[in-house]
């Protein structure tokens, strides 16, 4: 799990594929850990590639943690993980289908194609859209450092008589 946490980007999404992480681990000489009898990976997968099987198991564990959506491999998976935590219902089921298969249509607000692709009527689709809009696409946002987002300008433009003057910002010097 620690290897996966190291692979998260600032948004809380997995920056590298599990296959790439497994390859890096193999190249660095890491051996798979012995698995307890109740391991979450199936036996066939664990015998084919035990490191990848352990990474998949670790990913499921990481994705079960708070904030919901952390460890997702893409936006669709992030939103789907969050939707699965919501109360079950028709709108939730349609929202999951939209997130998994039709995000570009939702971004374009192409309701006709969304209705055709999901089989939902417009009121149900609007309810699903409202659920999706209430989700956090960047689950690690609450943990982002605010000072990292502050931009200090190199120059400052000041009014000078009838014109303007540009001076170097003394805070940057």
C-alpha positions, 0 to 999 in steps of 0.5 A, a space after each residue: 500500500 505504501 508503494 501505491 501511496 507514493 504513486 498518488 498525484 496531488 489530486 489523490 489519483 494513481 499517477 502510474 499504472 499497476 503494471 508500471 509500478 510492478 515493473 519498477 518493483 521487479 527491476 529494483 529486486 523487490 520480492 512479493 511478500 508472503 500471502 496470508 491464507 485470506 489474501 484478497 487476490 485469487 490464486 490463479 492471478 497470484 501464481 501468474 504475477 504475485 507482485 501485480 496481484 498484491 498491488 491489486 489487493 493493496 489498491 482495493 484497500 487504498 480505495 476503501 480509505 477516506 477520502 472516497 475516491 483516493 487511489 482511483 486510476 482515472 476520473 471515471 473510477 474516482 467518481 464511481 467509487 464515490 457514487 458507490 458510497 451513496 444510497 442506492 437508487 435509480 439515479 445512483 445506478 444511472 450516474 454510475 453508468 454515465 461515469 463509467 461509459 459516458 463522461 464525454 457526453 455529460 461534459 458536452 451536455 448531450 442529453 439525447 445521446 445520454 438518454 439513448 446510451 443509458 436508457 434513462 428518461 430526462 428527469 432521471 438523467 438530470 437527477 443522476 447529473 446532480 449526483 455527479 455534480 456533487 462529487 469531488 473530482 480531486 479527492 485529495 483537494 482538502 489536503 492540498 497545501 494552500 501556500 503551494 497554490 500562491 503565485 508571487 509575481 516577478 514584476 509589479 505594474 504600478 500607476 505612475 502619473 499618467 502612465 504605468 511603470 513596471 518594477 521588480 517585485 522586492 519579495 522575489 529578490 
